[in-house]
Amino acid sequence: MELTVKIIDTRDLPATDPGRLGKMDVIVTYQLDAFRTYLVTLPKETFSEERLKEAIKKDMTEREKWVGKELKIT
């Protein structure tokens, strides 16, 4: 899967995971097109372009599992 994404924003914020209290995370907002904008969160201490690419690929793979799925709500 080859995909081009546009990085819209990055923010350093305190981690919310209880196991990472006192550490920082990088929140990255990325966009596929005008209608699809998503976020990924990575630990600041291991943040790199390569890890960001991996996180976006994982995020998109998970999203693709749900595309086209129909759910019956009763």
C-alpha positions as CSV (number, residue, x, y, z in Angstrom):
1,M,0.0,0.0,0.0
2,E,1.6,3.2,-1.1
3,L,0.0,6.3,0.4
4,T,0.9,10.0,0.4
5,V,-0.2,11.9,3.5
6,K,0.1,15.6,4.5
7,I,1.3,16.4,8.0
8,I,-1.0,19.1,9.2
9,D,0.3,19.6,12.7
10,T,2.5,18.2,15.5
11,R,2.0,18.9,19.2
12,D,4.1,17.8,22.2
13,L,1.7,17.0,25.1
14,P,2.1,15.2,28.4
15,A,1.4,11.5,28.0
16,T,-2.0,10.3,29.3
17,D,-1.2,6.6,29.5
18,P,-0.8,5.8,33.2
19,G,2.4,3.9,32.5
20,R,4.0,6.9,30.9
21,L,3.1,9.6,33.4
22,G,5.7,12.4,33.5
23,K,6.8,11.7,29.9
24,M,5.8,13.5,26.7
25,D,4.0,12.3,23.6
26,V,3.9,13.8,20.1
27,I,0.4,14.0,18.6
28,V,0.6,14.2,14.8
29,T,-2.4,15.3,12.7
30,Y,-2.2,14.0,9.2
31,Q,-4.5,14.3,6.2
32,L,-5.2,11.9,3.2
33,D,-7.6,14.3,1.4
34,A,-10.0,17.1,2.3
35,F,-12.4,14.6,3.9
36,R,-10.1,12.3,5.8
37,T,-8.0,13.8,8.7
38,Y,-6.6,11.6,11.5
39,L,-4.3,11.6,14.5
40,V,-1.6,9.3,15.7
41,T,0.3,9.5,19.1
42,L,3.9,8.5,19.5
43,P,6.3,8.7,22.5
44,K,8.4,11.8,22.2
45,E,11.6,9.9,23.3
46,T,11.4,7.5,20.3
47,F,9.8,9.9,17.8
48,S,11.3,9.8,14.3
49,E,10.1,10.0,10.7
50,E,10.4,6.3,10.3
51,R,8.3,5.5,13.4
52,L,5.8,8.1,12.3
53,K,5.5,6.3,8.9
54,E,5.0,3.0,10.7
55,A,2.3,4.4,13.0
56,I,0.4,5.9,10.1
57,K,0.6,2.7,8.1
58,K,-0.7,0.7,11.2
59,D,-3.5,3.3,11.7
60,M,-4.6,3.1,8.1
61,T,-4.5,-0.7,8.0
62,E,-6.8,-0.8,11.0
63,R,-9.2,1.7,9.4
64,E,-9.3,-0.3,6.2
65,K,-10.7,-3.3,8.1
66,W,-13.9,-1.3,8.8
67,V,-14.5,0.3,5.4
68,G,-17.5,-1.1,3.7
69,K,-18.6,-3.1,6.7
70,E,-22.3,-3.1,7.4
71,L,-23.6,-3.4,10.9
72,K,-27.2,-4.2,11.9
73,I,-28.3,-2.3,14.9
74,T,-31.4,-3.6,16.7
